[in-house]
Amino acid sequence: MVAALRGYRRADLFADLGAGLTVGLIALPLAIGFGIASGVTPQQGLWTGIIASLVVALLGGSRFQVAGPTGAFVPVLFSVVAMYGYGGLALATMMAGVMLILLGALRMGKLLKFFPYPVVAGFTSGIAVIIFCGQLNEFLGLGLKMPGHVPQQIVALASRLHSINWQAFAIGALTLAILYAWPLLTRRVPASIVAVVVATVVAHFAGWPIATIDSRFGGIPAGLPGLHFPTVSLEAMRDLMGPAFTIAALGAIESLLSAMVADGMTDTRHDPNQELMAQGIANVLCPIAGGIPATGAIARTAANIRTGARTPISAIIHALVLLTVVFLAAPLAGYIPLAALSAILLTVALRMAELHTFIELWRGPRADFGVLVAAFSLTVVFDLTIGVGAGLIMAVVLFLRQMEEVTHVRLVTAESEDAGTGSHSIRGKDIPSDVILYRIEGPMFFAAAEKLDMALRGSGGKPRVVIFRMRSVPAMDASGLHAFEGAIEKLRRDGIEIFLTAVRPQPMKVMFEAGLAERVGLDRFCADIDQALVAVRELLSTRI
């Protein structure tokens, strides 16, 4: 943050002030709504937005990040609260915070950007469906105790459609109408705050019997929250390790995606490791104030930038707006109808759905579309952990399959040599009859083992020398090293000499550290095929 405030001027302060006020008003109903949807109280959502935003603004690695509770967490948190209570959620949140701090400290931030896009899109769309179905209960005023999974929720909703509270539905519909119509008039005042105010006034003065924050939760307490320290035990940590890992993964992915969106909008660069550590600290501190998990909020961060934010001061002002509501306007917030908050979350779900992604990936590789559908379906039918886990496994398997297709081990002859290899071609070169050459192309990992074995078996005859041409091998892992080492040892047992040409730095480092380079002989590593052929002729001439 210190670097962002260098040369800070009055104009910057006014810009940050305007952006912070606007984003604070946008965040107010979202923080309350996400708190309720997660199975906790409205004030817990508010305090999460306050603490997380302050911590991330002060310590984070993005200039424009706005943190707080988000929709991605809703299904996970709701299930954790249902199974373990708030104490379990608080402990899982702190555990996730520690995981995020470790990820940042170990410089793992950049690796998360390689998280497969079909998996991210799949579980994001799945979360959208879960939020949408979960909010229909309050939107329609049914007053149901909703089941934990979408299929059962749909059955429960369908069985009670005859009991719709039409006043609650009217308030929800009015809120939706304002949310979509107000931006056509002006964007200076957030549509969500206008919708909540109008819906609250109409419901209150009409005297309609619908659920409000006051009637359901007893209002929002003004003043500071009490301190909460969850009970820590090895057994509880073991039970909560899965939810904690899911919370940490979601927090890391969404916060870094949000920071990347901010970079794209402002042509800046964030520090992913610093951002992860700040998010981790925020998630360790939030439960102490009774809060829930938080992460970078993409929509609020984008709104922060669009309304003129210049430094993290805008995110701090956003937190102060929420703090002001807690201290001064908490009694008024108690009148907010739950149907209005549900309508806001329904619009959030519709924006999260990313239906265009299904069309885009359908037009692309079918395998990626399959991963998207699998992650989406399993998230909706079962839960987020299963959806993400299965999606990742499928993505990894498909990646390995694609990598296998780009790795080749070919027997090279003057007749089979591609003319496009230029000066590295063996055409026109004098190759001794008892020397064979193999060209390895692509990364050497476990999938290359079978191809290497098949190529050696298909050579025919028993040569005196084998030359492995490795100019096109960019990388080698432990599995590839093991396979290559086995092939070389087998050849040497048969009395065959080994030479390698044009080995690139990473594979050379792997072979040197494993001791393979010394066992083969450093003199057997040649810069190119010409040097190798000279060394081979010298070797053969001494053994005639």
LOKEVO-437731 format. One line per field, with one value per residue (C-alpha): residue number from 1; z, y, x. Coordinates in nm, 2 decimals. Each point is the difference from the previous one (the first is absolute). Layout:
BEGIN
num <- c(NUM  ...);
w <- c(Z  ...);
v <- c(Y  ...);
u <- c(X  ...);
***
This chain:
BEGIN
num <- c(1  2  3  4  5  6  7  8  9  10  11  12  13  14  15  16  17  18  19  20  21  22  23  24  25  26  27  28  29  30  31  32  33  34  35  36  37  38  39  40  41  42  43  44  45  46  47  48  49  50  51  52  53  54  55  56  57  58  59  60  61  62  63  64  65  66  67  68  69  70  71  72  73  74  75  76  77  78  79  80  81  82  83  84  85  86  87  88  89  90  91  92  93  94  95  96  97  98  99  100  101  102  103  104  105  106  107  108  109  110  111  112  113  114  115  116  117  118  119  120  121  122  123  124  125  126  127  128  129  130  131  132  133  134  135  136  137  138  139  140  141  142  143  144  145  146  147  148  149  150  151  152  153  154  155  156  157  158  159  160  161  162  163  164  165  166  167  168  169  170  171  172  173  174  175  176  177  178  179  180  181  182  183  184  185  186  187  188  189  190  191  192  193  194  195  196  197  198  199  200  201  202  203  204  205  206  207  208  209  210  211  212  213  214  215  216  217  218  219  220  221  222  223  224  225  226  227  228  229  230  231  232  233  234  235  236  237  238  239  240  241  242  243  244  245  246  247  248  249  250  251  252  253  254  255  256  257  258  259  260  261  262  263  264  265  266  267  268  269  270  271  272  273  274  275  276  277  278  279  280  281  282  283  284  285  286  287  288  289  290  291  292  293  294  295  296  297  298  299  300  301  302  303  304  305  306  307  308  309  310  311  312  313  314  315  316  317  318  319  320  321  322  323  324  325  326  327  328  329  330  331  332  333  334  335  336  337  338  339  340  341  342  343  344  345  346  347  348  349  350  351  352  353  354  355  356  357  358  359  360  361  362  363  364  365  366  367  368  369  370  371  372  373  374  375  376  377  378  379  380  381  382  383  384  385  386  387  388  389  390  391  392  393  394  395  396  397  398  399  400  401  402  403  404  405  406  407  408  409  410  411  412  413  414  415  416  417  418  419  420  421  422  423  424  425  426  427  428  429  430  431  432  433  434  435  436  437  438  439  440  441  442  443  444  445  446  447  448  449  450  451  452  453  454  455  456  457  458  459  460  461  462  463  464  465  466  467  468  469  470  471  472  473  474  475  476  477  478  479  480  481  482  483  484  485  486  487  488  489  490  491  492  493  494  495  496  497  498  499  500  501  502  503  504  505  506  507  508  509  510  511  512  513  514  515  516  517  518  519  520  521  522  523  524  525  526  527  528  529  530  531  532  533  534  535  536  537  538  539  540  541  542  543  544);
w <- c(0.00  0.08  -0.37  -0.12  0.22  -0.13  -0.15  0.14  -0.07  0.09  -0.33  0.07  0.34  -0.15  -0.27  0.27  0.22  -0.28  -0.10  0.36  0.08  -0.31  0.05  0.37  -0.10  -0.25  0.26  0.27  -0.12  -0.13  0.33  0.18  -0.27  -0.02  0.38  0.01  -0.30  0.17  0.30  0.24  0.11  -0.20  0.24  -0.06  -0.37  0.07  0.23  -0.25  -0.26  0.24  0.13  -0.32  -0.20  0.25  0.02  -0.37  -0.08  0.25  -0.07  -0.34  -0.33  -0.22  -0.02  -0.05  0.17  0.21  0.22  0.18  0.01  -0.35  -0.16  -0.08  0.37  0.06  -0.06  0.18  0.31  0.02  0.01  0.25  0.23  -0.03  0.09  0.25  0.11  0.00  0.22  -0.27  -0.27  0.20  0.05  -0.37  -0.10  0.21  -0.13  -0.36  0.10  0.11  -0.33  -0.20  0.20  -0.07  -0.37  -0.01  0.21  -0.22  -0.31  -0.15  -0.12  -0.36  -0.02  0.07  -0.33  -0.17  0.16  -0.29  -0.14  -0.07  0.36  0.13  -0.24  0.09  0.38  -0.03  -0.21  0.24  0.29  -0.18  -0.04  0.37  0.11  -0.24  0.13  0.36  -0.02  -0.16  0.34  0.14  -0.33  -0.01  0.37  0.05  0.34  -0.07  0.18  -0.32  -0.06  -0.06  -0.37  -0.31  -0.12  0.34  0.01  -0.33  0.12  0.32  -0.18  -0.26  0.27  0.17  -0.29  0.10  0.32  -0.16  0.21  -0.27  0.20  0.03  -0.37  -0.08  0.20  -0.16  -0.35  0.08  0.11  -0.32  -0.22  0.17  -0.02  -0.38  -0.08  0.23  -0.19  -0.31  0.18  0.18  0.14  0.25  0.27  0.03  -0.12  0.29  0.27  -0.18  -0.04  0.37  0.12  -0.22  0.08  0.38  -0.01  -0.20  0.22  0.32  -0.08  -0.17  0.32  -0.20  0.21  -0.15  0.16  0.08  0.16  0.32  0.01  -0.09  0.17  0.26  -0.20  -0.03  0.33  0.00  0.13  0.01  -0.02  0.28  -0.04  -0.11  0.04  -0.14  0.19  -0.15  0.01  -0.22  -0.06  -0.10  -0.23  -0.16  -0.06  -0.15  -0.22  -0.31  0.04  0.10  -0.32  -0.21  0.16  -0.05  -0.37  -0.07  0.18  -0.19  -0.34  0.03  0.16  -0.27  -0.27  0.14  0.01  -0.36  -0.11  0.18  -0.19  -0.33  0.07  0.12  -0.17  0.34  0.15  0.33  0.23  0.02  0.30  0.20  -0.09  0.13  0.33  0.05  -0.08  0.25  0.28  -0.07  0.03  0.33  0.14  -0.12  0.22  0.31  -0.07  -0.08  -0.37  -0.29  -0.28  -0.23  -0.33  -0.28  -0.14  -0.38  -0.05  0.29  -0.12  -0.35  0.13  0.21  -0.31  -0.22  0.26  0.00  0.27  -0.01  0.31  0.28  0.19  -0.19  0.15  0.35  -0.05  -0.12  0.33  0.19  -0.17  0.12  0.35  0.00  -0.08  0.29  0.25  -0.13  -0.23  0.15  0.12  -0.34  -0.17  0.21  -0.22  -0.32  -0.15  -0.05  -0.34  -0.11  0.10  -0.17  -0.32  0.01  0.05  -0.29  -0.23  0.14  -0.09  -0.35  -0.06  0.14  -0.23  -0.30  -0.25  -0.28  0.12  -0.08  -0.36  -0.03  0.12  -0.20  -0.31  0.12  0.10  0.11  0.28  0.16  -0.03  0.17  0.29  0.03  0.00  0.25  0.24  -0.04  0.04  0.30  0.18  -0.04  0.07  0.28  0.13  -0.09  0.13  -0.21  -0.31  0.03  0.09  -0.29  -0.24  0.09  -0.03  -0.35  -0.10  0.11  -0.18  -0.32  0.04  0.04  -0.31  -0.20  0.13  -0.10  -0.36  -0.03  0.13  -0.27  -0.02  -0.36  -0.17  -0.23  -0.33  -0.30  -0.19  0.28  0.10  -0.05  -0.24  0.22  0.27  -0.19  0.12  0.26  -0.26  -0.05  -0.37  -0.18  0.32  0.02  0.27  0.09  -0.07  0.36  0.14  0.04  0.09  0.19  0.01  0.31  -0.03  0.27  0.38  0.16  0.27  0.09  -0.31  -0.21  0.16  -0.21  -0.32  0.08  0.06  -0.32  -0.21  0.13  -0.06  -0.36  -0.10  -0.12  0.02  0.28  -0.06  0.17  0.06  0.07  -0.03  0.17  -0.16  0.27  -0.14  0.00  0.37  0.20  0.34  0.18  0.33  0.24  -0.18  -0.34  0.16  0.14  -0.33  -0.19  0.26  -0.03  -0.38  0.02  0.26  -0.22  -0.31  0.20  0.13  -0.36  -0.07  -0.19  0.04  0.06  -0.13  0.05  -0.20  0.06  0.35  0.12  0.35  0.20  -0.11  0.04  0.36  0.08  -0.13  0.16  0.35  -0.03  -0.09  -0.34  -0.18  0.18  -0.05  -0.37  -0.01  -0.05  -0.32  -0.15  0.00  -0.33  -0.12  -0.33  -0.23  -0.18  0.33  0.10  -0.33  0.04  0.35  -0.12  -0.28  0.25  0.23  -0.26  -0.15  0.33  0.04  -0.34);
v <- c(0.00  0.24  -0.01  0.07  0.32  0.16  0.34  -0.03  0.33  0.16  -0.10  -0.37  0.03  0.13  -0.27  -0.27  0.15  -0.01  -0.36  -0.12  0.15  -0.16  -0.34  0.01  0.05  -0.28  -0.23  0.07  -0.22  -0.26  -0.04  -0.04  -0.23  -0.22  -0.03  -0.12  -0.23  -0.16  -0.10  0.27  0.34  0.33  0.17  -0.28  0.07  0.37  -0.04  -0.24  0.28  0.25  -0.20  -0.17  0.32  0.19  -0.28  -0.06  0.37  0.05  -0.32  -0.13  -0.02  0.17  0.37  -0.02  -0.32  0.01  -0.30  -0.14  -0.29  -0.13  -0.24  -0.26  -0.09  -0.02  -0.38  -0.10  0.22  -0.10  -0.37  0.05  0.20  -0.26  -0.28  0.16  0.32  0.34  -0.12  -0.25  0.26  0.24  -0.26  -0.11  0.37  0.05  -0.32  0.12  0.33  -0.18  -0.19  0.32  0.16  -0.31  0.01  0.36  -0.05  -0.30  0.22  -0.22  0.29  -0.01  -0.38  0.06  0.18  -0.34  -0.13  -0.15  0.25  -0.26  -0.11  0.36  0.08  -0.33  0.04  0.38  -0.08  -0.28  0.24  0.24  -0.27  -0.09  0.37  0.05  -0.30  0.08  0.35  -0.09  -0.10  0.36  0.16  -0.19  0.03  -0.37  -0.02  -0.34  -0.17  -0.06  -0.34  0.01  -0.10  0.15  -0.31  -0.02  0.38  -0.01  -0.27  0.19  0.33  -0.17  -0.17  0.34  0.22  0.02  0.18  0.30  0.32  0.24  0.30  -0.13  -0.09  0.35  0.15  -0.23  0.08  0.38  -0.04  -0.18  0.26  0.28  -0.19  -0.03  0.33  0.25  -0.02  0.11  0.33  0.06  -0.19  0.26  -0.16  -0.38  -0.18  -0.25  0.26  0.17  -0.33  -0.09  0.35  0.00  -0.36  0.07  0.31  -0.17  -0.31  0.20  0.25  -0.26  -0.20  -0.33  -0.31  -0.09  -0.11  0.28  0.00  0.12  -0.28  -0.27  0.10  0.26  0.28  0.09  0.08  0.34  0.04  -0.23  -0.37  -0.23  -0.20  -0.36  -0.26  -0.35  -0.31  -0.16  -0.37  -0.25  -0.19  0.31  0.11  -0.35  0.02  0.35  -0.05  -0.06  0.31  0.21  -0.11  0.08  0.35  0.06  -0.11  0.21  0.30  -0.03  -0.04  0.27  0.26  -0.05  0.00  0.33  0.14  -0.11  0.17  0.32  -0.02  -0.04  0.31  0.22  -0.13  -0.07  -0.31  -0.15  -0.21  -0.34  -0.12  0.31  -0.01  -0.36  0.08  0.30  -0.21  -0.27  0.26  0.13  -0.35  -0.06  0.32  0.00  -0.29  0.18  0.27  -0.27  0.03  -0.25  -0.07  0.28  0.05  0.25  0.09  0.04  0.20  0.24  0.04  0.08  0.25  0.15  0.06  0.12  0.26  0.16  -0.17  0.08  -0.17  -0.25  0.30  -0.06  -0.35  0.14  0.26  -0.29  -0.17  0.32  0.03  -0.35  0.09  0.32  -0.21  -0.24  0.29  0.25  -0.17  -0.35  0.05  0.12  -0.31  -0.22  0.10  -0.14  -0.28  -0.33  -0.02  0.31  -0.14  -0.33  0.19  0.16  -0.34  -0.14  0.27  -0.09  -0.36  0.09  0.20  -0.29  -0.26  0.09  -0.18  0.13  -0.22  -0.31  0.12  0.10  -0.33  -0.20  0.16  -0.09  -0.33  -0.25  -0.12  0.34  0.02  -0.34  0.13  0.31  -0.21  -0.24  0.27  0.18  -0.31  -0.15  0.34  0.04  -0.36  -0.08  0.29  0.23  -0.22  -0.29  0.22  0.17  -0.32  -0.20  0.29  0.03  -0.38  0.01  0.31  -0.16  -0.33  0.19  0.21  -0.31  -0.15  0.31  0.01  -0.37  0.09  0.27  -0.23  -0.22  -0.23  -0.07  -0.21  0.23  -0.10  0.20  -0.10  0.08  0.33  0.30  0.25  0.29  -0.08  0.20  -0.02  -0.25  -0.25  -0.32  0.00  -0.02  -0.09  -0.32  -0.21  -0.33  -0.30  -0.12  0.34  0.09  0.33  0.09  0.34  0.07  0.29  0.15  -0.02  -0.31  -0.12  -0.33  -0.02  0.00  -0.33  -0.23  0.19  -0.02  -0.38  -0.05  0.20  -0.20  -0.33  0.11  0.09  -0.35  -0.15  0.07  0.32  0.08  0.37  0.18  0.38  0.17  0.34  0.22  0.35  -0.01  -0.11  0.31  -0.17  -0.33  -0.10  -0.28  -0.26  0.09  -0.02  -0.34  -0.13  0.15  -0.14  -0.35  0.01  0.11  -0.26  -0.27  0.11  0.00  -0.35  -0.11  0.16  0.30  0.34  0.31  0.35  0.30  0.32  0.35  -0.07  0.31  0.16  -0.14  -0.36  0.03  0.13  -0.29  -0.26  0.16  0.02  -0.36  -0.12  -0.13  0.24  -0.13  -0.37  0.06  0.21  0.38  -0.06  -0.17  0.32  0.18  0.34  -0.12  -0.30  0.08  0.00  -0.32  -0.17  0.10  -0.15  -0.31  -0.06  0.04  -0.24  -0.26  0.03  -0.08  -0.32  -0.16);
u <- c(0.00  0.29  0.11  -0.35  -0.01  0.32  -0.09  -0.35  -0.20  -0.33  -0.15  0.09  -0.17  -0.32  0.01  0.05  -0.27  -0.26  0.09  0.01  -0.34  -0.15  0.15  -0.10  -0.36  0.03  0.15  -0.25  -0.29  0.25  0.18  -0.33  -0.14  0.31  0.00  -0.36  0.05  0.30  -0.21  0.12  -0.13  0.00  0.25  0.25  -0.01  0.05  0.29  0.16  -0.01  0.14  0.29  0.10  -0.01  0.22  0.26  0.02  0.01  0.29  0.20  -0.11  0.18  -0.26  -0.06  -0.37  -0.12  -0.32  -0.04  -0.30  -0.24  -0.09  -0.24  0.26  0.02  -0.38  -0.06  0.31  -0.06  -0.37  0.09  0.28  -0.23  -0.27  0.24  0.24  -0.17  0.16  0.29  0.09  -0.02  0.22  0.27  -0.01  0.03  0.31  0.15  -0.07  0.17  0.31  0.01  -0.03  0.28  0.22  -0.08  0.11  0.31  0.10  -0.04  -0.27  -0.22  0.10  -0.08  -0.37  -0.05  0.05  -0.32  -0.20  -0.25  -0.27  0.01  -0.02  -0.29  -0.17  0.00  -0.08  -0.31  -0.09  0.03  -0.23  -0.27  0.04  -0.04  -0.29  -0.20  0.08  -0.13  -0.33  -0.13  0.02  -0.08  -0.34  -0.05  -0.05  0.18  0.14  0.29  0.19  0.19  0.37  0.01  -0.15  -0.21  -0.17  -0.04  -0.18  -0.24  -0.07  -0.07  -0.22  -0.21  -0.07  -0.06  -0.37  0.11  0.18  -0.02  -0.10  0.10  0.36  0.00  -0.12  0.28  0.25  -0.13  0.01  0.36  0.09  -0.17  0.20  0.32  -0.03  -0.18  0.19  0.33  -0.18  -0.07  0.32  0.30  0.11  -0.21  0.03  -0.31  0.02  -0.02  -0.29  -0.18  0.04  -0.12  -0.30  -0.10  0.05  -0.22  -0.27  -0.01  0.00  -0.27  -0.21  0.01  0.05  0.06  0.34  0.33  0.25  0.34  -0.17  -0.26  0.24  0.32  -0.10  0.16  0.37  0.17  0.17  0.36  0.30  -0.04  0.11  0.32  -0.03  0.27  -0.09  0.08  0.30  0.07  0.18  -0.32  -0.19  0.28  0.00  -0.38  0.03  0.30  -0.21  -0.22  0.31  0.18  -0.30  -0.04  0.38  -0.02  -0.30  0.14  0.33  -0.16  -0.26  0.24  0.26  -0.26  -0.13  0.35  0.06  -0.33  0.12  0.33  -0.18  -0.22  0.29  0.31  0.16  0.17  -0.08  0.22  -0.18  0.20  -0.06  -0.37  -0.02  0.16  -0.23  -0.30  0.13  0.04  -0.35  -0.14  0.18  -0.13  -0.36  -0.12  0.13  -0.26  -0.26  0.05  0.01  0.25  0.08  0.18  0.05  -0.34  0.02  -0.32  0.08  0.36  -0.11  -0.26  0.28  0.21  -0.29  -0.10  0.35  0.20  0.37  0.15  -0.09  -0.15  -0.32  -0.03  0.06  -0.28  -0.22  0.06  -0.07  -0.34  -0.09  0.13  -0.22  -0.30  0.08  0.03  -0.26  -0.25  -0.03  -0.36  -0.11  0.16  -0.23  -0.29  0.15  -0.22  0.18  -0.18  0.18  0.34  -0.09  -0.07  0.34  0.17  -0.21  0.15  0.35  -0.07  -0.11  0.32  0.21  -0.16  0.22  -0.23  0.21  0.29  -0.20  -0.04  0.36  0.14  -0.26  0.16  0.35  0.15  -0.27  0.22  0.01  -0.38  -0.03  0.21  -0.22  -0.32  0.14  0.11  -0.33  -0.22  0.19  0.00  -0.38  -0.10  0.25  0.22  0.27  0.29  -0.10  -0.06  0.34  0.18  -0.15  0.05  0.37  0.05  -0.16  0.20  0.33  -0.08  -0.08  0.31  0.22  -0.17  0.08  0.35  0.04  -0.10  0.27  0.28  0.16  0.30  0.09  0.27  0.18  0.15  0.13  -0.31  -0.25  0.17  -0.22  0.16  -0.13  0.26  0.26  0.36  -0.10  -0.11  0.20  -0.06  0.33  0.19  0.20  -0.17  0.18  -0.22  0.01  -0.12  -0.36  -0.16  -0.32  -0.15  -0.21  -0.25  -0.21  0.03  0.13  -0.24  -0.16  -0.21  0.32  0.12  -0.22  0.09  0.37  -0.02  -0.20  0.24  0.30  -0.17  -0.09  0.36  0.09  0.35  0.25  0.20  0.33  -0.10  -0.33  -0.02  -0.29  -0.07  -0.16  -0.01  -0.38  -0.04  -0.08  -0.05  0.04  -0.17  0.08  -0.22  0.16  0.35  -0.08  -0.12  0.30  0.24  -0.15  0.03  0.36  0.10  -0.17  0.20  0.32  -0.06  -0.02  0.34  -0.14  0.17  -0.21  0.04  -0.24  -0.01  -0.12  -0.14  -0.18  0.07  -0.30  0.04  0.38  -0.05  -0.23  0.23  0.31  -0.17  -0.12  0.35  -0.10  0.23  0.30  -0.10  -0.04  0.32  0.01  0.21  -0.31  -0.20  0.06  -0.11  -0.13  -0.02  0.33  0.19  -0.17  0.09  0.37  0.00  -0.17  0.25  0.29  -0.16  -0.07  0.35  0.16  -0.21  0.04);
***
